[in-house]
Amino acid sequence: MSGPEFVMAMTLMSSGIGLVFFFAVPVRKAMLRKIEGGTPVRDPALEGEVDLLRQQVGELEERLDFAERLLARQRDGVELPPGGVS
């Protein structure tokens, strides 16, 4: 391997190793925090808000179902006026 090829190969290898450490260190730290922390702390206020949102979504689903049934009934009830080909 000549001089410029060797320099290019070393540059690529060191860049690759640097990228691995750049991404591996934060991932390792996050994994250690997860292991050391155990279960996350539960926020009662946040859980109450999520429960309220779930209730509201359930009510919206019921309203949507009702509206769909009304539209389907109207669509099925409409008949074409009698007519003939002139």
Number of C-alpha atoms within 10 A of each C-alpha: 7 6 8 9 10 11 12 11 13 12 12 12 12 12 12 12 11 12 11 11 13 11 10 12 11 11 12 12 11 12 12 11 11 12 10 9 10 8 8 7 7 8 8 9 9 10 11 11 11 12 12 12 12 12 12 12 12 12 12 12 12 12 12 12 12 12 12 12 12 12 12 11 11 10 10 9 9 8 7 6 6 5 6 5 3 3
